[in-house]
Amino acid sequence: PDESGVELSVGGRRERFDAVVCTSPQLLCSLGVGCSISYQASVCVLLALKRRVLDGIYWLNMDENAPFGAMIEHTNLIPADRYGCHLLYLTSYHEPDDVQMRMDASKLKESYIDALCELFPIRREDVLEGWVQRDTFTSPVYEVGYLKKVVPYSTSIKGVYAAGVFSSANYPERSMNGSIAAGKRAARALLTERAEP
């Protein structure tokens, strides 16, 4: 950032913007903003399936015998005919140094599929495809004094605004509503500051 805006590398080329709203905790921390917040990491395996697993259930928490903490069958909310298959997320939170964060992606995916087939009446051949996503900055840890660490909507870097899971609108419970509210508050801060003489 400088007096004439914020310069970013986008798709391999440099672009200049009057201002940006950053939603990435990693990027903010690399800029020296919000680095005092601790985060839980997460693993998410998305499976494309031939058939439904959870009969009408959108979200199911699992016990410690499963390698994943929750199952979210997206196509029990948005119909499968929109995607041409059933979509099931197998996900869990971890410490950033957990073995699942380092495991080979294909082995991790297979271990989740094996557990799914063991726990539910679904066969390996019902799985069309699978993808693994891991993130070390998934969810802030609400430690004592957390509110003093919350990233402000208008950051200390001129032209850089912040809205995300780390915002005050998402405390004490993260939600889509909190994220939308955070985005609106960051936009309001941006517009207010840009309107000032």
SVG drawing of the C-alpha trace seen along z (x, -y; Angstrom):
<svg xmlns="http://www.w3.org/2000/svg" viewBox="-35 -17 39 68">
<polyline fill="none" stroke="black" stroke-width="0.4" points="0.0,0.0 1.0,-3.6 -0.7,-7.0 -2.1,-6.1 -3.7,-2.8 -2.9,0.8 -1.0,2.9 -1.7,6.6 -0.5,9.5 -3.6,11.0 -3.4,14.0 0.3,13.4 0.0,9.7 0.2,6.7 -3.0,4.6 -3.6,1.4 -6.7,0.8 -8.0,-2.2 -8.7,0.1 -9.1,3.8 -11.1,5.8 -9.1,8.8 -10.8,11.9 -7.7,14.1 -6.2,14.4 -2.9,15.8 -2.5,12.7 -3.4,10.3 -0.8,12.0 1.8,11.8 1.1,8.0 1.6,7.9 -2.1,7.7 -3.9,10.0 -0.9,12.2 -1.7,12.6 -4.8,14.7 -4.4,18.5 -6.2,20.7 -7.5,24.2 -6.5,26.0 -9.0,28.2 -9.2,31.0 -12.1,31.3 -12.6,34.1 -15.3,33.4 -16.8,36.5 -19.0,36.7 -21.2,39.7 -23.7,41.7 -26.2,41.7 -27.2,40.1 -25.6,41.2 -27.6,39.2 -31.3,39.6 -32.4,35.9 -29.9,35.0 -27.7,32.0 -25.1,32.1 -24.1,35.0 -21.4,34.7 -19.3,37.9 -17.8,39.5 -14.1,40.1 -14.2,43.5 -14.3,41.7 -11.3,39.9 -13.5,36.9 -15.6,34.8 -18.6,34.1 -20.4,35.1 -22.2,32.4 -24.3,33.6 -24.6,30.4 -27.1,32.0 -29.6,32.4 -29.8,28.6 -29.3,27.9 -30.7,30.7 -28.3,33.2 -29.7,32.6 -28.0,29.2 -24.6,30.9 -25.2,34.3 -24.2,36.1 -24.5,36.1 -21.9,33.9 -20.7,34.9 -18.1,33.1 -16.2,35.0 -14.4,32.5 -12.6,32.0 -10.6,29.5 -7.0,30.2 -3.9,28.7 -1.7,27.3 0.9,30.0 -1.6,32.9 -0.7,36.0 -3.7,35.4 -2.3,32.0 0.9,33.7 -0.5,36.9 -0.3,37.6 -3.6,36.2 -4.5,39.4 -3.9,41.5 -5.9,39.1 -8.8,39.2 -8.7,43.0 -8.7,43.3 -11.8,41.1 -13.6,43.1 -12.7,46.4 -14.2,45.0 -17.3,43.8 -17.9,47.2 -17.3,48.9 -19.7,46.7 -22.5,46.3 -24.2,48.5 -22.2,47.1 -19.8,48.9 -16.5,47.8 -17.9,47.8 -20.5,45.2 -17.7,42.7 -17.2,40.9 -14.5,38.5 -12.9,36.9 -10.9,33.8 -8.8,32.8 -8.5,29.3 -6.5,28.4 -6.1,25.0 -4.1,24.0 -6.1,20.7 -9.7,22.1 -11.2,21.0 -9.9,18.6 -9.4,20.0 -11.4,17.9 -8.8,17.5 -9.1,15.3 -8.7,11.7 -9.6,12.6 -11.7,9.5 -8.5,7.4 -7.0,9.3 -9.9,8.9 -8.8,7.5 -10.4,4.1 -12.4,3.5 -10.1,0.6 -6.6,2.0 -3.4,0.1 -2.4,0.4 -3.8,-2.5 -6.3,-1.2 -6.5,2.4 -9.8,3.4 -10.5,6.7 -13.6,8.9 -13.8,12.6 -13.9,15.3 -11.6,13.2 -14.0,10.2 -16.0,9.0 -19.2,9.8 -18.2,13.5 -17.7,13.6 -18.7,15.6 -20.1,17.9 -18.9,18.1 -21.8,18.0 -22.7,17.0 -24.7,14.1 -21.6,13.0 -19.5,13.1 -22.1,11.0 -22.2,8.5 -18.4,8.3 -18.3,7.7 -20.9,4.9 -19.0,3.3 -15.7,3.4 -17.4,1.8 -18.9,-0.9 -15.5,-1.6 -14.0,-1.8 -16.7,-4.2 -16.6,-6.4 -12.8,-6.8 -12.8,-7.4 -15.5,-10.1 -13.4,-12.0 -11.5,-15.0"/>
</svg>
